[in-house]
Amino acid sequence: MTTLIDILRAACGATNVLTEGDLQAWEEDWRKRSRGKALAVVRPGSAAEVAAVVKACVAAGVSIVPQGGNTGLVGGSTPDASGTQVLLSLQRMNAVRSLDTDNLTVTVEAGCVLQNLQEHVDSAGYLFPLSLAAEGSCTIGGNLGTNAGGTQVVRYGNTRDLCLGLEVVTAQGEIWEGLSGLRKDNTGYDLRDLFIGSEGTLGIITAATMKLYPRPAATLTAWAAVPSLDAAVALLGLVHKHLAANLTGFEVMGQFALSLVASHFAQMRVPLYEQSPYCVLLENSDHESEMHARGQFEGVLEKAMEAGLVTDAVIAENLAQAHQLWHIRESIPLAQAEEGLNIKHDISVPVSRISAFCAETDALLRDNIPGVRLVNFGHLGDGNLHYNVQAPANSEPAAFLQQWEDKVNTLVFDSVRRYNGSISAEHGVGSQKVDKLPHHKSPVALEMMRAIKRALDPQNTMNPGRVVRA
């Protein structure tokens, strides 16, 4: 009798259907917080093979968990523990299909690693601006599935804003060809936007047409110490006024977050953090010249110092120094991991309310959990903070999480709601926040989401238990 595994092997090749051996790389998430057991790990090499896998799984009544680089932070791309789900890895589908410089677009398969795409278009003299800490291993399909953000959202927007078209395998195993690359197409509902951010719950993104930009003539990085979050927000307004669209990055980092980097990565020289509660990392991309960009930076930082918004600042003298400054910022999550298990948050509130939110929520956490340590950093330019919580010093992190994680999440998420924010800014919902969503999303919005899920995936084949309960 022909089994589902036999059909999958016939569709994708026997070597690309894994059922035995060490499958931890697919079955466990990056944070080691989610671990499941797959019926099989299937690695298709084309959209047609993905479609064949979906049809076979639908016929067998087996659900599918799509996975890109497995760098997600909310448990959205690992199988459950039942051993009945097919883990569909898109890593073999990693080609850059075409580069259209007249249309300023690139068409790329879902399994292409973000850094490889960046380097491919850079070699042709163009910029693909999506940039995040996991870019060496995350994939375009995963970026689209979670609508990833990163460090340049303040100028270029989230992944959704960079996408012009998609190729998708539907929950019925059909292929939707939507890779036109058009910037204007008002012929009905925007199907593309349904799949972006859906975390594989409506269909499987297999390729995308993405926007390109001319490469800037110069990109400069500055690091500034600020006396408060209020000052950081005021600095953002000042920089917006004087740099306008040239501002491509504006990151804020709390003193304790930077102290973890200095403690665990002693080879890194973390500037200015000991003298100030917060530091800000700014990026200025200019299409004229480095001299013009430097003059802009020096001018705006001088105004900021005169206004008391900045106490000290440095401008990177070369590309190597700029990379070092960004490496410090991107090492905060790694330093947290070295310090021990922690409670991560990916929240957003209006920029104008960030300082008040942090003051209120800091006090709530410290009043309720003595000794708690707050690791606050993130993309202040677009209102997205990684407002993370570390166990008290000299305590057992695992025991702290077991005792306090639910309480911490409730305090933080309720505070986010009071400030008209979101409990997920760029990481997605996954399995970790799916049961939190009903408390933070209106019943009308939730029912519309469920109606879309029922219409596009009536058998609940696609990544069940993620984003919204069917």
MIBAZA-196968 format. One record per residue (C-alpha): x, y, z. Coordinates in steps of 0.02 Angstrom, whole numbers, plus 50000, padded with zeros to 5 digits. Layout:
N
XYZ;...
% end
This chain:
470
500005000050000;500675017149951;500965028250102;501065047150117;502955045650140;503065035849976;502095049549886;503195063249960;504775053949908;504095051849732;503725070549724;505345077549798;506605063349789;506975050649925;508485060549991;507385075650020;506135066850134;506925064250305;506095053150435;507565046450535;509185052550613;509515069150697;508175081450642;508485093850783;508985107750661;507195107850596;506225102050750;506935114450877;506855133350866;508335145250880;507925150151060;507745131851111;506025136051181;505015125551057;505415107451015;504285095450922;504295079450821;503935079250634;503185064850537;504445069650403;505545084150352;505205087450168;506355098350061;505535102549894;506565110649757;505205119949659;503475127349675;502805112249580;503555100549711;502825111249851;501125109949766;501295091049755;501735090049940;500225100649988;499035090149883;499695074149958;499545080750136;497785087450107;497245070550039;497995061850191;497295074450316;499045079050375;499495096850425;501025106250361;502245117550453;503235128450330;504995133550382;506325145150310;507925148250408;507135143150575;507675159450656;505945164450719;505675169950898;503845165450931;503755146650899;502965148550729;503945136450621;504275120750722;503125105550727;502105100650878;502525085250981;501265073650899;502405066750765;500995068850639;501475085050551;502525087250395;503905100050415;504115108450244;505835116550229;506075129050087;507965130150103;508305121349936;507275134649845;508615148049863;508905155249689;508875173349635;507805171149480;508005188149397;508615205849422;507665219549331;508655235649351;507485245949242;506015241049353;507105241549510;506555224249563;507295207349602;506345190749597;506965178249723;506445161249791;505815159749968;507295149850034;508595162849983;509575168750135;509335187450162;511205191250165;511465182050001;510125192949921;510905208749992;512605204049922;511885198949753;511055215649722;512495225449798;513675217749670;512555225049535;512625242349616;510925242149704;510245241249880;509015229049958;508745237950124;507985224550235;509265221750374;509125212050538;510255202750657;509825185550586;510155190550405;511545177650388;510295163350408;508505169850394;507645168050226;506565179350118;505065167850137;505185168750325;505425187650318;503835189050217;502885176450321;503205186650479;503275203750395;505005206150472;505595223450518;507405226550564;508505241850576;508005251950422;506105252250441;506175270750484;506635274150302;506085259150197;504685250950296;504415232750345;504605218050226;502805220950168;503305238150104;504725230550002;503675217249914;502805219749746;502255202049706;502175184149765;502135166249704;501105155949826;500555137949841;498805138249911;498075126750043;497305116649900;498985113949814;498695126549674;500035139149621;499585157549619;500745166849501;500805184849562;502595190149527;502195204649410;503235217849499;501925231149464;501865246249579;500075249949528;498755236449511;497005240349575;496125224949505;495275219049663;495805213249835;497665213849873;498015195249889;499855198549914;499545207350079;498485192850142;499955180950134;501285193150199;501285191850388;500155176450389;501575165250453;501165151150332;499385149050397;498525153250231;499735146350101;501585144150066;502585158349989;503805150749864;504495166349778;504345185249784;504705200749681;505535213749793;505955232249773;507725238349746;508465255549777;509985264749708;511485261849820;511875277449924;513465286949887;513895286750072;513225279150232;513825285950399;513495279550574;513485289350737;513365283950919;512655296351044;512395296351232;510725303651286;510155308351462;508425300551451;507155292151339;506265308951324;507885316051254;508035301351133;506275304551066;506635323151049;508265318950960;507305308150837;506185322950796;507675334350772;508555321750660;506985319050557;506875337850529;508665339850471;509035323350383;507285319150318;507345303350209;509235301850233;508915294850407;508965275950382;509225269650559;508835275550736;509125262750874;509025265251061;509965254551189;509785254851377;511295255251492;511005237851563;510805230351389;512485237651338;513295232151501;512855214151457;513785215951292;515295223551380;515265209651511;515065194551397;516045200751246;517535209251323;518365211151153;517035223951105;517315241851158;515595248751200;515695267851192;514905280351312;513695268351397;514395270051573;514005288651578;512215288451517;510585278651543;510335276851355;511345277251196;510695279851020;511385272850857;511005283350703;511295279950518;511315293250383;511285287650200;511685301350075;511595301349886;512815315849863;514465312149950;515255306650113;515785324750145;513985330450130;513355316450243;514675320150375;514255338550372;512415334450398;512815322950544;513995335150629;512735349150610;511265339750684;512295332550828;512945349850870;511155356350878;510675341450987;512085345051109;511605363351118;509835358051160;510415345951295;509765330851201;511495322951179;512895322951308;514245315351198;514375307551025;515565299250903;515425297450713;516215281950636;517765286750536;517655272150416;516615257050367;517515245650490;517085257050636;515275258150578;515165239150571;515885238150748;514535249950814;513155240050729;513925223850792;513765230150970;511925233750944;511615216750862;512555207651001;511305212351136;510205196951108;511755185751108;512365193851270;510655190751346;510765172551299;512475171551382;511735179251540;510375165851542;508605162151488;507555177951476;505815184051435;505755192551265;504515205651208;504305213351037;503115227651070;502685243950984;501885259751049;501735277050970;503455285350974;502735300051069;502205288551213;503755277551227;504535286851373;502935286551476;502645268151435;504385263251492;504285273551652;502615265651701;503055247851650;504795248451727;504015253451894;502665239951882;503935226151853;505125231951988;503705233852115;503035216352078;504675206952051;506095212852165;507795212752082;507125210651905;508305217251770;507635226051615;508495224351447;507715238151344;508295241451166;507615242350991;507015252350843;506495268750921;506335276450748;504755266350715;504145263950894;504695245750912;505565240651074;506285223951125;505755226451304;506545210851380;506625204651558;508125196051637;508085186451800;508795194651957;510675192851976;511255176652058;509575168152029;509175152851925;508505159151756;507485143451716;506625143951886;506305162551864;505445159751698;504385145751766;503795156351912;503645173451832;503465172751642;501555173151638;501505187251765;502825197351671;501935195151505;500275200451580;501025216151657;501935221051498;500525216951376;499205225751481;500315240951486;500535240151297;498645239951278;498455255351390;499655264551275;498745259151115;500185248151061;500445230650990;501105214951076;501995209850916;502885222950811;503985212350696;504195194650763;502435188350728;501195178850836;501705160850811;501165148550945;501805158651092;500585173251073;499115164850987;498125163451149;498605181051203;497875188751046;496035187851099;496455199251246;497305212251135;496345211650971;494555216950946;493245203050925;492805210450755;494605209550695;494815191750761;493235185750674;493795193350509;495465184350529;494575167850565;493445170450414;494965172750302;495765157050376;494175146750349;493985153050170;495775149950114;496195134650220;494555125950264;495425109850317;496635119150432;498105111150344;499265126150349;500255128750511;498775125650628;498795133550800;499785148650742;499195166850729;497335162850756;496415147450815;495325140150679;
% end
